[in-house]
């Protein structure tokens, strides 16, 4: 199942987090890496990264899939 990029962006914005804040909270490094994920330029992420993103956004990994 592919990531739902709109859900990731919408959840982050609903929480009032910048891309940098979300990247830091998820432990994925830079704002640029988060931006690449949201923009669909980095579509092959690991399950571990997906779970870290979901945790940072306060949801389950399955909630970020289409």
PDBQT receptor file of N, H, CA, C and O in Angstrom, charges set to zero:
ATOM      1  N   UNK A   1       0.838  -1.193   0.000  1.00  0.00    +0.000 N 
ATOM      2  CA  UNK A   1       0.000   0.000   0.000  1.00  0.00    +0.000 C 
ATOM      3  C   UNK A   1       0.876   1.247   0.000  1.00  0.00    +0.000 C 
ATOM      4  O   UNK A   1       1.866   1.316   0.729  1.00  0.00    +0.000 OA
ATOM      5  N   UNK A   2       0.518   2.214  -0.803  1.00  0.00    +0.000 N 
ATOM      6  H   UNK A   2      -0.286   2.158  -1.395  1.00  0.00    +0.000 HD
ATOM      7  CA  UNK A   2       1.304   3.460  -0.844  1.00  0.00    +0.000 C 
ATOM      8  C   UNK A   2       0.945   4.409   0.304  1.00  0.00    +0.000 C 
ATOM      9  O   UNK A   2      -0.129   4.330   0.900  1.00  0.00    +0.000 OA
ATOM     10  N   UNK A   3       1.875   5.292   0.582  1.00  0.00    +0.000 N 
ATOM     11  H   UNK A   3       2.748   5.357   0.098  1.00  0.00    +0.000 HD
ATOM     12  CA  UNK A   3       1.640   6.336   1.578  1.00  0.00    +0.000 C 
ATOM     13  C   UNK A   3       0.592   7.309   1.069  1.00  0.00    +0.000 C 
ATOM     14  O   UNK A   3       0.517   7.573  -0.131  1.00  0.00    +0.000 OA
ATOM     15  N   UNK A   4      -0.207   7.838   1.966  1.00  0.00    +0.000 N 
ATOM     16  H   UNK A   4      -0.146   7.624   2.941  1.00  0.00    +0.000 HD
ATOM     17  CA  UNK A   4      -1.125   8.913   1.622  1.00  0.00    +0.000 C 
ATOM     18  C   UNK A   4      -0.444  10.216   2.032  1.00  0.00    +0.000 C 
ATOM     19  O   UNK A   4      -0.523  10.637   3.186  1.00  0.00    +0.000 OA
ATOM     20  N   UNK A   5       0.218  10.837   1.081  1.00  0.00    +0.000 N 
ATOM     21  H   UNK A   5       0.283  10.495   0.144  1.00  0.00    +0.000 HD
ATOM     22  CA  UNK A   5       1.023  12.025   1.356  1.00  0.00    +0.000 C 
ATOM     23  C   UNK A   5       0.187  13.176   1.907  1.00  0.00    +0.000 C 
ATOM     24  O   UNK A   5       0.657  13.950   2.741  1.00  0.00    +0.000 OA
ATOM     25  N   UNK A   6      -1.035  13.283   1.442  1.00  0.00    +0.000 N 
ATOM     26  H   UNK A   6      -1.416  12.655   0.764  1.00  0.00    +0.000 HD
ATOM     27  CA  UNK A   6      -1.915  14.347   1.918  1.00  0.00    +0.000 C 
ATOM     28  C   UNK A   6      -2.243  14.153   3.398  1.00  0.00    +0.000 C 
ATOM     29  O   UNK A   6      -2.324  15.126   4.148  1.00  0.00    +0.000 OA
ATOM     30  N   UNK A   7      -2.431  12.899   3.821  1.00  0.00    +0.000 N 
ATOM     31  H   UNK A   7      -2.364  12.109   3.212  1.00  0.00    +0.000 HD
ATOM     32  CA  UNK A   7      -2.715  12.632   5.236  1.00  0.00    +0.000 C 
ATOM     33  C   UNK A   7      -1.532  13.029   6.115  1.00  0.00    +0.000 C 
ATOM     34  O   UNK A   7      -1.713  13.583   7.200  1.00  0.00    +0.000 OA
ATOM     35  N   UNK A   8      -0.328  12.743   5.644  1.00  0.00    +0.000 N 
ATOM     36  H   UNK A   8      -0.180  12.293   4.763  1.00  0.00    +0.000 HD
ATOM     37  CA  UNK A   8       0.861  13.092   6.424  1.00  0.00    +0.000 C 
ATOM     38  C   UNK A   8       0.949  14.605   6.591  1.00  0.00    +0.000 C 
ATOM     39  O   UNK A   8       1.137  15.097   7.703  1.00  0.00    +0.000 OA
ATOM     40  N   UNK A   9       0.815  15.336   5.502  1.00  0.00    +0.000 N 
ATOM     41  H   UNK A   9       0.662  14.936   4.598  1.00  0.00    +0.000 HD
ATOM     42  CA  UNK A   9       0.885  16.796   5.556  1.00  0.00    +0.000 C 
ATOM     43  C   UNK A   9      -0.245  17.362   6.420  1.00  0.00    +0.000 C 
ATOM     44  O   UNK A   9      -0.013  18.224   7.267  1.00  0.00    +0.000 OA
ATOM     45  N   UNK A  10      -1.467  16.873   6.201  1.00  0.00    +0.000 N 
ATOM     46  H   UNK A  10      -1.656  16.172   5.513  1.00  0.00    +0.000 HD
ATOM     47  CA  UNK A  10      -2.627  17.392   6.930  1.00  0.00    +0.000 C 
ATOM     48  C   UNK A  10      -2.495  17.152   8.441  1.00  0.00    +0.000 C 
ATOM     49  O   UNK A  10      -2.808  18.036   9.238  1.00  0.00    +0.000 OA
ATOM     50  N   UNK A  11      -2.036  15.969   8.831  1.00  0.00    +0.000 N 
ATOM     51  H   UNK A  11      -1.781  15.250   8.183  1.00  0.00    +0.000 HD
ATOM     52  CA  UNK A  11      -1.866  15.681  10.262  1.00  0.00    +0.000 C 
ATOM     53  C   UNK A  11      -0.805  16.588  10.879  1.00  0.00    +0.000 C 
ATOM     54  O   UNK A  11      -0.986  17.126  11.971  1.00  0.00    +0.000 OA
ATOM     55  N   UNK A  12       0.298  16.745  10.163  1.00  0.00    +0.000 N 
ATOM     56  H   UNK A  12       0.445  16.308   9.276  1.00  0.00    +0.000 HD
ATOM     57  CA  UNK A  12       1.374  17.607  10.669  1.00  0.00    +0.000 C 
ATOM     58  C   UNK A  12       0.871  19.035  10.851  1.00  0.00    +0.000 C 
ATOM     59  O   UNK A  12       1.117  19.662  11.881  1.00  0.00    +0.000 OA
ATOM     60  N   UNK A  13       0.176  19.535   9.856  1.00  0.00    +0.000 N 
ATOM     61  H   UNK A  13      -0.024  19.026   9.019  1.00  0.00    +0.000 HD
ATOM     62  CA  UNK A  13      -0.337  20.907   9.937  1.00  0.00    +0.000 C 
ATOM     63  C   UNK A  13      -1.389  21.050  11.031  1.00  0.00    +0.000 C 
ATOM     64  O   UNK A  13      -1.433  22.070  11.720  1.00  0.00    +0.000 OA
ATOM     65  N   UNK A  14      -2.241  20.030  11.197  1.00  0.00    +0.000 N 
ATOM     66  H   UNK A  14      -2.206  19.202  10.637  1.00  0.00    +0.000 HD
ATOM     67  CA  UNK A  14      -3.261  20.071  12.243  1.00  0.00    +0.000 C 
ATOM     68  C   UNK A  14      -2.614  20.170  13.625  1.00  0.00    +0.000 C 
ATOM     69  O   UNK A  14      -3.144  20.821  14.526  1.00  0.00    +0.000 OA
ATOM     70  N   UNK A  15      -1.462  19.515  13.777  1.00  0.00    +0.000 N 
ATOM     71  H   UNK A  15      -1.032  18.987  13.045  1.00  0.00    +0.000 HD
ATOM     72  CA  UNK A  15      -0.737  19.565  15.043  1.00  0.00    +0.000 C 
ATOM     73  C   UNK A  15       0.075  20.854  15.194  1.00  0.00    +0.000 C 
ATOM     74  O   UNK A  15       0.660  21.100  16.249  1.00  0.00    +0.000 OA
ATOM     75  N   UNK A  16       0.110  21.665  14.154  1.00  0.00    +0.000 N 
ATOM     76  H   UNK A  16      -0.366  21.466  13.298  1.00  0.00    +0.000 HD
ATOM     77  CA  UNK A  16       0.839  22.925  14.202  1.00  0.00    +0.000 C 
ATOM     78  C   UNK A  16       2.346  22.743  14.170  1.00  0.00    +0.000 C 
ATOM     79  O   UNK A  16       3.090  23.588  14.668  1.00  0.00    +0.000 OA
ATOM     80  N   UNK A  17       2.796  21.643  13.587  1.00  0.00    +0.000 N 
ATOM     81  H   UNK A  17       2.191  20.957  13.182  1.00  0.00    +0.000 HD
ATOM     82  CA  UNK A  17       4.232  21.357  13.526  1.00  0.00    +0.000 C 
ATOM     83  C   UNK A  17       4.817  21.782  12.192  1.00  0.00    +0.000 C 
ATOM     84  O   UNK A  17       4.197  21.629  11.140  1.00  0.00    +0.000 OA
ATOM     85  N   UNK A  18       6.014  22.314  12.261  1.00  0.00    +0.000 N 
ATOM     86  H   UNK A  18       6.518  22.439  13.116  1.00  0.00    +0.000 HD
ATOM     87  CA  UNK A  18       6.762  22.578  11.031  1.00  0.00    +0.000 C 
ATOM     88  C   UNK A  18       7.349  21.252  10.556  1.00  0.00    +0.000 C 
ATOM     89  O   UNK A  18       7.352  20.265  11.291  1.00  0.00    +0.000 OA
ATOM     90  N   UNK A  19       7.841  21.240   9.336  1.00  0.00    +0.000 N 
ATOM     91  H   UNK A  19       7.839  22.042   8.738  1.00  0.00    +0.000 HD
ATOM     92  CA  UNK A  19       8.501  20.037   8.833  1.00  0.00    +0.000 C 
ATOM     93  C   UNK A  19       9.735  19.718   9.673  1.00  0.00    +0.000 C 
ATOM     94  O   UNK A  19      10.025  18.549   9.928  1.00  0.00    +0.000 OA
ATOM     95  N   UNK A  20      10.450  20.730  10.098  1.00  0.00    +0.000 N 
ATOM     96  H   UNK A  20      10.214  21.679   9.891  1.00  0.00    +0.000 HD
ATOM     97  CA  UNK A  20      11.635  20.509  10.932  1.00  0.00    +0.000 C 
ATOM     98  C   UNK A  20      11.258  19.879  12.264  1.00  0.00    +0.000 C 
ATOM     99  O   UNK A  20      11.911  18.940  12.719  1.00  0.00    +0.000 OA
ATOM    100  N   UNK A  21      10.208  20.394  12.885  1.00  0.00    +0.000 N 
ATOM    101  H   UNK A  21       9.678  21.157  12.515  1.00  0.00    +0.000 HD
ATOM    102  CA  UNK A  21       9.765  19.835  14.162  1.00  0.00    +0.000 C 
ATOM    103  C   UNK A  21       9.337  18.374  14.007  1.00  0.00    +0.000 C 
ATOM    104  O   UNK A  21       9.671  17.531  14.839  1.00  0.00    +0.000 OA
ATOM    105  N   UNK A  22       8.603  18.087  12.945  1.00  0.00    +0.000 N 
ATOM    106  H   UNK A  22       8.332  18.772  12.270  1.00  0.00    +0.000 HD
ATOM    107  CA  UNK A  22       8.145  16.720  12.700  1.00  0.00    +0.000 C 
ATOM    108  C   UNK A  22       9.321  15.790  12.441  1.00  0.00    +0.000 C 
ATOM    109  O   UNK A  22       9.359  14.674  12.959  1.00  0.00    +0.000 OA
ATOM    110  N   UNK A  23      10.273  16.241  11.650  1.00  0.00    +0.000 N 
ATOM    111  H   UNK A  23      10.243  17.148  11.229  1.00  0.00    +0.000 HD
ATOM    112  CA  UNK A  23      11.453  15.420  11.348  1.00  0.00    +0.000 C 
ATOM    113  C   UNK A  23      12.246  15.131  12.613  1.00  0.00    +0.000 C 
ATOM    114  O   UNK A  23      12.709  14.009  12.818  1.00  0.00    +0.000 OA
ATOM    115  N   UNK A  24      12.399  16.131  13.449  1.00  0.00    +0.000 N 
ATOM    116  H   UNK A  24      12.023  17.042  13.281  1.00  0.00    +0.000 HD
ATOM    117  CA  UNK A  24      13.126  15.953  14.702  1.00  0.00    +0.000 C 
ATOM    118  C   UNK A  24      12.394  14.985  15.619  1.00  0.00    +0.000 C 
ATOM    119  O   UNK A  24      13.005  14.084  16.194  1.00  0.00    +0.000 OA
ATOM    120  N   UNK A  25      11.089  15.169  15.755  1.00  0.00    +0.000 N 
ATOM    121  H   UNK A  25      10.593  15.900  15.288  1.00  0.00    +0.000 HD
ATOM    122  CA  UNK A  25      10.296  14.297  16.623  1.00  0.00    +0.000 C 
ATOM    123  C   UNK A  25      10.307  12.853  16.130  1.00  0.00    +0.000 C 
ATOM    124  O   UNK A  25      10.295  11.921  16.933  1.00  0.00    +0.000 OA
ATOM    125  N   UNK A  26      10.329  12.668  14.812  1.00  0.00    +0.000 N 
ATOM    126  H   UNK A  26      10.339  13.425  14.159  1.00  0.00    +0.000 HD
ATOM    127  CA  UNK A  26      10.349  11.324  14.230  1.00  0.00    +0.000 C 
ATOM    128  C   UNK A  26      11.763  10.739  14.197  1.00  0.00    +0.000 C 
ATOM    129  O   UNK A  26      11.943   9.543  13.970  1.00  0.00    +0.000 OA
ATOM    130  N   UNK A  27      12.757  11.590  14.425  1.00  0.00    +0.000 N 
ATOM    131  H   UNK A  27      12.611  12.562  14.610  1.00  0.00    +0.000 HD
ATOM    132  CA  UNK A  27      14.135  11.123  14.405  1.00  0.00    +0.000 C 
ATOM    133  C   UNK A  27      14.609  10.731  13.020  1.00  0.00    +0.000 C 
ATOM    134  O   UNK A  27      15.392   9.794  12.865  1.00  0.00    +0.000 OA
ATOM    135  N   UNK A  28      14.134  11.451  12.012  1.00  0.00    +0.000 N 
ATOM    136  H   UNK A  28      13.498  12.212  12.138  1.00  0.00    +0.000 HD
ATOM    137  CA  UNK A  28      14.535  11.107  10.641  1.00  0.00    +0.000 C 
ATOM    138  C   UNK A  28      15.512  12.110  10.044  1.00  0.00    +0.000 C 
ATOM    139  O   UNK A  28      15.753  12.109   8.837  1.00  0.00    +0.000 OA
ATOM    140  N   UNK A  29      16.063  12.951  10.880  1.00  0.00    +0.000 N 
ATOM    141  H   UNK A  29      15.867  12.951  11.861  1.00  0.00    +0.000 HD
ATOM    142  CA  UNK A  29      17.096  13.847  10.385  1.00  0.00    +0.000 C 
ATOM    143  C   UNK A  29      16.592  15.213  10.020  1.00  0.00    +0.000 C 
ATOM    144  O   UNK A  29      16.073  15.939  10.868  1.00  0.00    +0.000 OA
ATOM    145  N   UNK A  30      16.737  15.562   8.791  1.00  0.00    +0.000 N 
ATOM    146  H   UNK A  30      17.159  14.972   8.102  1.00  0.00    +0.000 HD
ATOM    147  CA  UNK A  30      16.529  16.943   8.354  1.00  0.00    +0.000 C 
ATOM    148  C   UNK A  30      15.109  17.235   7.883  1.00  0.00    +0.000 C 
ATOM    149  O   UNK A  30      14.330  16.332   7.576  1.00  0.00    +0.000 OA
ATOM    150  N   UNK A  31      14.803  18.527   7.838  1.00  0.00    +0.000 N 
ATOM    151  H   UNK A  31      15.435  19.260   8.088  1.00  0.00    +0.000 HD
ATOM    152  CA  UNK A  31      13.543  18.998   7.272  1.00  0.00    +0.000 C 
ATOM    153  C   UNK A  31      13.453  18.579   5.816  1.00  0.00    +0.000 C 
ATOM    154  O   UNK A  31      12.372  18.251   5.329  1.00  0.00    +0.000 OA
ATOM    155  N   UNK A  32      14.578  18.588   5.120  1.00  0.00    +0.000 N 
ATOM    156  H   UNK A  32      15.457  18.855   5.516  1.00  0.00    +0.000 HD
ATOM    157  CA  UNK A  32      14.578  18.230   3.700  1.00  0.00    +0.000 C 
ATOM    158  C   UNK A  32      14.118  16.797   3.487  1.00  0.00    +0.000 C 
ATOM    159  O   UNK A  32      13.377  16.509   2.547  1.00  0.00    +0.000 OA
ATOM    160  N   UNK A  33      14.556  15.904   4.356  1.00  0.00    +0.000 N 
ATOM    161  H   UNK A  33      15.159  16.137   5.119  1.00  0.00    +0.000 HD
ATOM    162  CA  UNK A  33      14.129  14.503   4.228  1.00  0.00    +0.000 C 
ATOM    163  C   UNK A  33      12.630  14.389   4.451  1.00  0.00    +0.000 C 
ATOM    164  O   UNK A  33      11.946  13.658   3.734  1.00  0.00    +0.000 OA
ATOM    165  N   UNK A  34      12.114  15.112   5.444  1.00  0.00    +0.000 N 
ATOM    166  H   UNK A  34      12.669  15.706   6.027  1.00  0.00    +0.000 HD
ATOM    167  CA  UNK A  34      10.659  15.111   5.687  1.00  0.00    +0.000 C 
ATOM    168  C   UNK A  34       9.949  15.685   4.470  1.00  0.00    +0.000 C 
ATOM    169  O   UNK A  34       8.944  15.137   4.018  1.00  0.00    +0.000 OA
ATOM    170  N   UNK A  35      10.458  16.770   3.946  1.00  0.00    +0.000 N 
ATOM    171  H   UNK A  35      11.275  17.216   4.312  1.00  0.00    +0.000 HD
ATOM    172  CA  UNK A  35       9.860  17.387   2.767  1.00  0.00    +0.000 C 
ATOM    173  C   UNK A  35       9.848  16.416   1.588  1.00  0.00    +0.000 C 
ATOM    174  O   UNK A  35       8.862  16.342   0.855  1.00  0.00    +0.000 OA
ATOM    175  N   UNK A  36      10.930  15.679   1.404  1.00  0.00    +0.000 N 
ATOM    176  H   UNK A  36      11.732  15.740   1.999  1.00  0.00    +0.000 HD
ATOM    177  CA  UNK A  36      10.998  14.697   0.319  1.00  0.00    +0.000 C 
ATOM    178  C   UNK A  36       9.928  13.621   0.481  1.00  0.00    +0.000 C 
ATOM    179  O   UNK A  36       9.353  13.165  -0.507  1.00  0.00    +0.000 OA
ATOM    180  N   UNK A  37       9.661  13.216   1.709  1.00  0.00    +0.000 N 
ATOM    181  H   UNK A  37      10.128  13.587   2.512  1.00  0.00    +0.000 HD
ATOM    182  CA  UNK A  37       8.620  12.213   1.965  1.00  0.00    +0.000 C 
ATOM    183  C   UNK A  37       7.247  12.803   1.660  1.00  0.00    +0.000 C 
ATOM    184  O   UNK A  37       6.452  12.186   0.951  1.00  0.00    +0.000 OA
ATOM    185  N   UNK A  38       6.961  13.995   2.190  1.00  0.00    +0.000 N 
ATOM    186  H   UNK A  38       7.607  14.496   2.766  1.00  0.00    +0.000 HD
ATOM    187  CA  UNK A  38       5.657  14.635   1.948  1.00  0.00    +0.000 C 
ATOM    188  C   UNK A  38       5.416  14.921   0.470  1.00  0.00    +0.000 C 
ATOM    189  O   UNK A  38       4.285  14.833  -0.007  1.00  0.00    +0.000 OA
ATOM    190  N   UNK A  39       6.474  15.262  -0.250  1.00  0.00    +0.000 N 
ATOM    191  H   UNK A  39       7.393  15.334   0.138  1.00  0.00    +0.000 HD
ATOM    192  CA  UNK A  39       6.337  15.612  -1.672  1.00  0.00    +0.000 C 
ATOM    193  C   UNK A  39       6.330  14.390  -2.581  1.00  0.00    +0.000 C 
ATOM    194  O   UNK A  39       6.132  14.520  -3.789  1.00  0.00    +0.000 OA
ATOM    195  N   UNK A  40       6.543  13.209  -2.016  1.00  0.00    +0.000 N 
ATOM    196  H   UNK A  40       6.704  13.104  -1.034  1.00  0.00    +0.000 HD
ATOM    197  CA  UNK A  40       6.518  11.999  -2.822  1.00  0.00    +0.000 C 
ATOM    198  C   UNK A  40       7.817  11.705  -3.547  1.00  0.00    +0.000 C 
ATOM    199  O   UNK A  40       7.866  10.827  -4.408  1.00  0.00    +0.000 OA
ATOM    200  N   UNK A  41       8.860  12.427  -3.206  1.00  0.00    +0.000 N 
ATOM    201  H   UNK A  41       8.820  13.141  -2.507  1.00  0.00    +0.000 HD
ATOM    202  CA  UNK A  41      10.164  12.172  -3.836  1.00  0.00    +0.000 C 
ATOM    203  C   UNK A  41      10.901  11.024  -3.165  1.00  0.00    +0.000 C 
ATOM    204  O   UNK A  41      11.903  10.529  -3.681  1.00  0.00    +0.000 OA
ATOM    205  N   UNK A  42      10.400  10.610  -2.019  1.00  0.00    +0.000 N 
ATOM    206  H   UNK A  42       9.587  11.012  -1.600  1.00  0.00    +0.000 HD
ATOM    207  CA  UNK A  42      11.016   9.506  -1.272  1.00  0.00    +0.000 C 
ATOM    208  C   UNK A  42       9.901   8.531  -0.925  1.00  0.00    +0.000 C 
ATOM    209  O   UNK A  42       9.354   8.558   0.178  1.00  0.00    +0.000 OA
ATOM    210  N   UNK A  43       9.575   7.678  -1.874  1.00  0.00    +0.000 N 
ATOM    211  H   UNK A  43      10.018   7.656  -2.769  1.00  0.00    +0.000 HD
ATOM    212  CA  UNK A  43       8.407   6.808  -1.693  1.00  0.00    +0.000 C 
ATOM    213  C   UNK A  43       8.748   5.445  -1.104  1.00  0.00    +0.000 C 
ATOM    214  O   UNK A  43       7.867   4.774  -0.567  1.00  0.00    +0.000 OA
ATOM    215  N   UNK A  44       9.974   5.031  -1.191  1.00  0.00    +0.000 N 
ATOM    216  H   UNK A  44      10.690   5.575  -1.628  1.00  0.00    +0.000 HD
ATOM    217  CA  UNK A  44      10.374   3.725  -0.672  1.00  0.00    +0.000 C 
ATOM    218  C   UNK A  44      10.992   3.872   0.721  1.00  0.00    +0.000 C 
ATOM    219  O   UNK A  44      12.204   3.754   0.896  1.00  0.00    +0.000 OA
ATOM    220  N   UNK A  45      10.130   4.133   1.700  1.00  0.00    +0.000 N 
ATOM    221  H   UNK A  45       9.145   4.229   1.557  1.00  0.00    +0.000 HD
ATOM    222  CA  UNK A  45      10.636   4.258   3.058  1.00  0.00    +0.000 C 
ATOM    223  C   UNK A  45      10.441   2.926   3.784  1.00  0.00    +0.000 C 
ATOM    224  O   UNK A  45       9.585   2.125   3.410  1.00  0.00    +0.000 OA
ATOM    225  N   UNK A  46      11.228   2.705   4.804  1.00  0.00    +0.000 N 
ATOM    226  H   UNK A  46      11.924   3.357   5.107  1.00  0.00    +0.000 HD
ATOM    227  CA  UNK A  46      11.129   1.455   5.553  1.00  0.00    +0.000 C 
ATOM    228  C   UNK A  46       9.939   1.501   6.506  1.00  0.00    +0.000 C 
ATOM    229  O   UNK A  46       9.401   2.565   6.813  1.00  0.00    +0.000 OA
ATOM    230  N   UNK A  47       9.549   0.323   6.958  1.00  0.00    +0.000 N 
ATOM    231  H   UNK A  47       9.985  -0.541   6.708  1.00  0.00    +0.000 HD
ATOM    232  CA  UNK A  47       8.470   0.226   7.934  1.00  0.00    +0.000 C 
ATOM    233  C   UNK A  47       8.850   0.967   9.214  1.00  0.00    +0.000 C 
ATOM    234  O   UNK A  47       8.003   1.595   9.849  1.00  0.00    +0.000 OA
ATOM    235  N   UNK A  48      10.116   0.890   9.584  1.00  0.00    +0.000 N 
ATOM    236  H   UNK A  48      10.803   0.379   9.068  1.00  0.00    +0.000 HD
ATOM    237  CA  UNK A  48      10.587   1.588  10.785  1.00  0.00    +0.000 C 
ATOM    238  C   UNK A  48      10.384   3.097  10.655  1.00  0.00    +0.000 C 
ATOM    239  O   UNK A  48       9.916   3.745  11.591  1.00  0.00    +0.000 OA
ATOM    240  N   UNK A  49      10.733   3.652   9.504  1.00  0.00    +0.000 N 
ATOM    241  H   UNK A  49      11.113   3.126   8.743  1.00  0.00    +0.000 HD
ATOM    242  CA  UNK A  49      10.548   5.096   9.280  1.00  0.00    +0.000 C 
ATOM    243  C   UNK A  49       9.060   5.441   9.290  1.00  0.00    +0.000 C 
ATOM    244  O   UNK A  49       8.663   6.449   9.876  1.00  0.00    +0.000 OA
ATOM    245  N   UNK A  50       8.239   4.620   8.651  1.00  0.00    +0.000 N 
ATOM    246  H   UNK A  50       8.561   3.801   8.175  1.00  0.00    +0.000 HD
ATOM    247  CA  UNK A  50       6.792   4.857   8.649  1.00  0.00    +0.000 C 
ATOM    248  C   UNK A  50       6.258   4.881  10.072  1.00  0.00    +0.000 C 
ATOM    249  O   UNK A  50       5.453   5.747  10.416  1.00  0.00    +0.000 OA
ATOM    250  N   UNK A  51       6.690   3.952  10.894  1.00  0.00    +0.000 N 
ATOM    251  H   UNK A  51       7.344   3.248  10.615  1.00  0.00    +0.000 HD
ATOM    252  CA  UNK A  51       6.230   3.907  12.286  1.00  0.00    +0.000 C 
ATOM    253  C   UNK A  51       6.709   5.122  13.072  1.00  0.00    +0.000 C 
ATOM    254  O   UNK A  51       5.982   5.624  13.929  1.00  0.00    +0.000 OA
ATOM    255  N   UNK A  52       7.910   5.596  12.798  1.00  0.00    +0.000 N 
ATOM    256  H   UNK A  52       8.500   5.188  12.101  1.00  0.00    +0.000 HD
ATOM    257  CA  UNK A  52       8.419   6.798  13.481  1.00  0.00    +0.000 C 
ATOM    258  C   UNK A  52       7.646   8.042  13.061  1.00  0.00    +0.000 C 
ATOM    259  O   UNK A  52       7.364   8.913  13.884  1.00  0.00    +0.000 OA
ATOM    260  N   UNK A  53       7.308   8.120  11.785  1.00  0.00    +0.000 N 
ATOM    261  H   UNK A  53       7.537   7.413  11.117  1.00  0.00    +0.000 HD
ATOM    262  CA  UNK A  53       6.494   9.246  11.299  1.00  0.00    +0.000 C 
ATOM    263  C   UNK A  53       5.133   9.214  11.979  1.00  0.00    +0.000 C 
ATOM    264  O   UNK A  53       4.654  10.235  12.473  1.00  0.00    +0.000 OA
ATOM    265  N   UNK A  54       4.511   8.037  12.003  1.00  0.00    +0.000 N 
ATOM    266  H   UNK A  54       4.900   7.208  11.602  1.00  0.00    +0.000 HD
ATOM    267  CA  UNK A  54       3.194   7.902  12.630  1.00  0.00    +0.000 C 
ATOM    268  C   UNK A  54       3.252   8.287  14.110  1.00  0.00    +0.000 C 
ATOM    269  O   UNK A  54       2.370   8.988  14.606  1.00  0.00    +0.000 OA
ATOM    270  N   UNK A  55       4.274   7.835  14.801  1.00  0.00    +0.000 N 
ATOM    271  H   UNK A  55       4.991   7.266  14.398  1.00  0.00    +0.000 HD
ATOM    272  CA  UNK A  55       4.421   8.169  16.222  1.00  0.00    +0.000 C 
ATOM    273  C   UNK A  55       4.548   9.678  16.410  1.00  0.00    +0.000 C 
ATOM    274  O   UNK A  55       3.931  10.248  17.310  1.00  0.00    +0.000 OA
ATOM    275  N   UNK A  56       5.338  10.317  15.572  1.00  0.00    +0.000 N 
ATOM    276  H   UNK A  56       5.839   9.855  14.841  1.00  0.00    +0.000 HD
ATOM    277  CA  UNK A  56       5.515  11.769  15.661  1.00  0.00    +0.000 C 
ATOM    278  C   UNK A  56       4.204  12.505  15.421  1.00  0.00    +0.000 C 
ATOM    279  O   UNK A  56       3.977  13.587  15.964  1.00  0.00    +0.000 OA
ATOM    280  N   UNK A  57       3.340  11.904  14.598  1.00  0.00    +0.000 N 
ATOM    281  H   UNK A  57       3.524  11.026  14.157  1.00  0.00    +0.000 HD
ATOM    282  CA  UNK A  57       2.067  12.539  14.270  1.00  0.00    +0.000 C 
ATOM    283  C   UNK A  57       0.919  12.054  15.154  1.00  0.00    +0.000 C 
ATOM    284  O   UNK A  57      -0.229  12.459  14.971  1.00  0.00    +0.000 OA
ATOM    285  N   UNK A  58       1.238  11.183  16.112  1.00  0.00    +0.000 N 
ATOM    286  H   UNK A  58       2.170  10.854  16.260  1.00  0.00    +0.000 HD
ATOM    287  CA  UNK A  58       0.228  10.725  17.072  1.00  0.00    +0.000 C 
ATOM    288  C   UNK A  58      -0.814   9.807  16.468  1.00  0.00    +0.000 C 
ATOM    289  O   UNK A  58      -1.987   9.877  16.833  1.00  0.00    +0.000 OA
ATOM    290  N   UNK A  59      -0.403   8.944  15.546  1.00  0.00    +0.000 N 
ATOM    291  H   UNK A  59       0.550   8.887  15.249  1.00  0.00    +0.000 HD
ATOM    292  CA  UNK A  59      -1.349   8.015  14.941  1.00  0.00    +0.000 C 
ATOM    293  C   UNK A  59      -0.661   6.683  14.695  1.00  0.00    +0.000 C 
ATOM    294  O   UNK A  59       0.505   6.503  15.048  1.00  0.00    +0.000 OA
ATOM    295  N   UNK A  60      -1.382   5.757  14.093  1.00  0.00    +0.000 N 
ATOM    296  H   UNK A  60      -2.329   5.903  13.806  1.00  0.00    +0.000 HD
ATOM    297  CA  UNK A  60      -0.817   4.456  13.743  1.00  0.00    +0.000 C 
ATOM    298  C   UNK A  60      -0.335   4.488  12.301  1.00  0.00    +0.000 C 
ATOM    299  O   UNK A  60      -0.852   5.247  11.481  1.00  0.00    +0.000 OA
ATOM    300  N   UNK A  61       0.651   3.665  11.998  1.00  0.00    +0.000 N 
ATOM    301  H   UNK A  61       1.071   3.048  12.663  1.00  0.00    +0.000 HD
ATOM    302  CA  UNK A  61       1.216   3.633  10.651  1.00  0.00    +0.000 C 
ATOM    303  C   UNK A  61       0.122   3.370   9.609  1.00  0.00    +0.000 C 
ATOM    304  O   UNK A  61       0.138   3.977   8.539  1.00  0.00    +0.000 OA
ATOM    305  N   UNK A  62      -0.808   2.493   9.901  1.00  0.00    +0.000 N 
ATOM    306  H   UNK A  62      -0.822   2.000  10.770  1.00  0.00    +0.000 HD
ATOM    307  CA  UNK A  62      -1.854   2.162   8.925  1.00  0.00    +0.000 C 
ATOM    308  C   UNK A  62      -2.721   3.377   8.573  1.00  0.00    +0.000 C 
ATOM    309  O   UNK A  62      -3.316   3.427   7.497  1.00  0.00    +0.000 OA
ATOM    310  N   UNK A  63      -2.788   4.353   9.484  1.00  0.00    +0.000 N 
ATOM    311  H   UNK A  63      -2.305   4.312  10.358  1.00  0.00    +0.000 HD
ATOM    312  CA  UNK A  63      -3.582   5.558   9.224  1.00  0.00    +0.000 C 
ATOM    313  C   UNK A  63      -2.960   6.443   8.140  1.00  0.00    +0.000 C 
ATOM    314  O   UNK A  63      -3.620   7.339   7.615  1.00  0.00    +0.000 OA
ATOM    315  N   UNK A  64      -1.700   6.195   7.810  1.00  0.00    +0.000 N 
ATOM    316  H   UNK A  64      -1.164   5.467   8.237  1.00  0.00    +0.000 HD
ATOM    317  CA  UNK A  64      -0.994   7.025   6.819  1.00  0.00    +0.000 C 
ATOM    318  C   UNK A  64      -0.927   6.355   5.449  1.00  0.00    +0.000 C 
ATOM    319  O   UNK A  64      -0.264   6.851   4.538  1.00  0.00    +0.000 OA
ATOM    320  N   UNK A  65      -1.614   5.231   5.313  1.00  0.00    +0.000 N 
ATOM    321  H   UNK A  65      -2.153   4.828   6.053  1.00  0.00    +0.000 HD
ATOM    322  CA  UNK A  65      -1.623   4.514   4.039  1.00  0.00    +0.000 C 
ATOM    323  C   UNK A  65      -2.940   4.747   3.309  1.00  0.00    +0.000 C 
ATOM    324  O   UNK A  65      -3.966   5.028   3.929  1.00  0.00    +0.000 OA
ATOM    325  N   UNK A  66      -2.897   4.627   2.005  1.00  0.00    +0.000 N 
ATOM    326  H   UNK A  66      -2.064   4.399   1.502  1.00  0.00    +0.000 HD
ATOM    327  CA  UNK A  66      -4.120   4.786   1.198  1.00  0.00    +0.000 C 
ATOM    328  C   UNK A  66      -4.960   3.554   1.298  1.00  0.00    +0.000 C 
ATOM    329  O   UNK A  66      -6.029   3.487   0.692  1.00  0.00    +0.000 OA
TER     330      UNK A  66
